[in-house]
Amino acid sequence: MPFPTGDIGKERLHKLLVLAFRLDFPLSRGLHTCPFCPPVFSSEEWIQNLRVEYQGDFRYLGNGQIRIEAPGDKIFVAPDLIYHYASVHRFLSPKSFLEALDRLDITLPSLEP
């Protein structure tokens, strides 16, 4: 893979999933696909690669962004696809991003998506 890989842990993945459902910013038009997934030949397969479910609801990734505040008035901004990158392709975010994610206090009703 053309990026660092590793296991970020179940709790961090869950936080990324929750953030993908709590988008506070307008969505973009259309969907971006994952450049690391193999090409698919039908729109059905393509769209299912971007579908995520959480607490009985679903949405498609690829048109939103998440933001995480960090010390020093910094804000990390990432595409909502970061959940897909981490869960499917084991993308390992930079340490400073993961530390900011660890400090993020969000309600986590269950670690089971």
VORO-74703 format. One record per residue (C-alpha): x, y, z; residue in three letters. Coordinates in nm, 4 decimals. Layout:
// VORO-74703
         x         y         z  type
         X         Y         Z   ala
...
***
This chain:
// VORO-74703
         x         y         z  type
    0.0000    0.0000    0.0000   met
    0.1190    0.3545   -0.0692   pro
    0.0565    0.4619    0.2923   phe
    0.1403    0.3476    0.6461   pro
   -0.0755    0.0605    0.7700   thr
   -0.1603   -0.0794    1.1098   gly
   -0.4390   -0.1492    1.3543   asp
   -0.5822    0.1655    1.5136   ile
   -0.8056   -0.0289    1.7514   gly
   -1.1757   -0.0896    1.7857   lys
   -1.2512    0.2218    1.9927   glu
   -1.0804    0.4567    1.7475   arg
   -1.2602    0.2946    1.4533   leu
   -1.5861    0.3360    1.6381   his
   -1.5160    0.7046    1.6977   lys
   -1.4447    0.7542    1.3267   leu
   -1.7736    0.5824    1.2425   leu
   -1.9654    0.8015    1.4874   val
   -1.7990    1.1119    1.3415   leu
   -1.8979    1.0015    0.9915   ala
   -2.2607    1.0043    1.1086   phe
   -2.2291    1.3368    1.2939   arg
   -2.1209    1.5546    1.0061   leu
   -2.1445    1.9207    1.1037   asp
   -2.0549    2.0539    0.7610   phe
   -2.2448    2.0561    0.4325   pro
   -2.1961    1.7504    0.2148   leu
   -2.0387    1.7876   -0.1258   ser
   -2.2230    1.6987   -0.4412   arg
   -2.1619    1.3487   -0.5662   gly
   -1.9501    1.0799   -0.4057   leu
   -1.5780    1.0193   -0.4108   his
   -1.4706    0.6611   -0.4485   thr
   -1.1895    0.4811   -0.2728   cys
   -0.8756    0.4845   -0.4875   pro
   -0.7448    0.1753   -0.3065   phe
   -1.0392   -0.0584   -0.3708   cys
   -1.0308   -0.2738   -0.6827   pro
   -1.2339   -0.1316   -0.9703   pro
   -1.5950   -0.2430   -0.9772   val
   -1.8043   -0.2757   -1.2866   phe
   -2.1537   -0.2017   -1.1635   ser
   -2.2958    0.0974   -0.9824   ser
   -2.4489   -0.1416   -0.7268   glu
   -2.1077   -0.2778   -0.6246   glu
   -1.9539    0.0689   -0.6313   trp
   -2.2107    0.2228   -0.3998   ile
   -2.2102   -0.0730   -0.1578   gln
   -1.8363   -0.0246   -0.1002   asn
   -1.9190    0.3178    0.0447   leu
   -2.2204    0.2191    0.2583   arg
   -2.1816    0.2126    0.6368   val
   -2.4379    0.1347    0.9037   glu
   -2.4632    0.2526    1.2611   tyr
   -2.7428    0.2009    1.5128   gln
   -2.9985    0.1029    1.2508   gly
   -2.9192    0.3918    1.0168   asp
   -2.6994    0.4010    0.7108   phe
   -2.5216    0.6518    0.4918   arg
   -2.2761    0.6535    0.2076   tyr
   -1.9230    0.7747    0.2628   leu
   -1.7376    0.9881    0.0143   gly
   -1.9097    1.3255    0.0308   asn
   -1.8375    1.4595    0.3788   gly
   -1.5576    1.5486    0.6133   gln
   -1.4839    1.5097    0.9793   ile
   -1.3024    1.7577    1.2003   arg
   -1.1176    1.6914    1.5238   ile
   -0.9824    1.9645    1.7475   glu
   -0.6295    1.9257    1.8747   ala
   -0.4165    2.1191    2.1248   pro
   -0.2686    2.4480    2.0120   gly
   -0.5782    2.5654    1.8242   asp
   -0.5257    2.3001    1.5576   lys
   -0.8051    2.1233    1.3745   ile
   -0.7593    1.8004    1.1842   phe
   -0.9824    1.7718    0.8788   val
   -1.0274    1.4390    0.7016   ala
   -1.2674    1.2970    0.4444   pro
   -1.5385    1.0799    0.5945   asp
   -1.3800    0.8017    0.3900   leu
   -1.1102    0.7864    0.6573   ile
   -1.3329    0.5332    0.8338   tyr
   -1.3273    0.3138    0.5222   his
   -0.9531    0.3626    0.4743   tyr
   -0.8829    0.2574    0.8343   ala
   -1.1331   -0.0289    0.8590   ser
   -1.0858   -0.1846    0.5142   val
   -0.7315   -0.0890    0.4118   his
   -0.5793   -0.0507    0.7614   arg
   -0.4679    0.3066    0.6927   phe
   -0.2637    0.4278    0.9875   leu
   -0.3216    0.7985    1.0512   ser
   -0.0371    1.0114    1.1861   pro
    0.0268    0.9829    1.5591   lys
   -0.0897    1.3417    1.6249   ser
   -0.4254    1.2671    1.4577   phe
   -0.4709    0.9487    1.6607   leu
   -0.3848    1.1338    1.9819   glu
   -0.6461    1.3992    1.9015   ala
   -0.8963    1.1212    1.8296   leu
   -0.8122    0.9607    2.1656   asp
   -0.8788    1.2906    2.3453   arg
   -1.2089    1.3400    2.1656   leu
   -1.4941    1.2932    2.4093   asp
   -1.8003    1.1685    2.2255   ile
   -2.0857    0.9568    2.3459   thr
   -2.0183    0.5971    2.2534   leu
   -2.3333    0.4006    2.3280   pro
   -2.1868    0.0744    2.2008   ser
   -1.8669   -0.0482    2.0439   leu
   -2.0737   -0.2694    1.8134   glu
   -2.1665   -0.0792    1.4922   pro
***
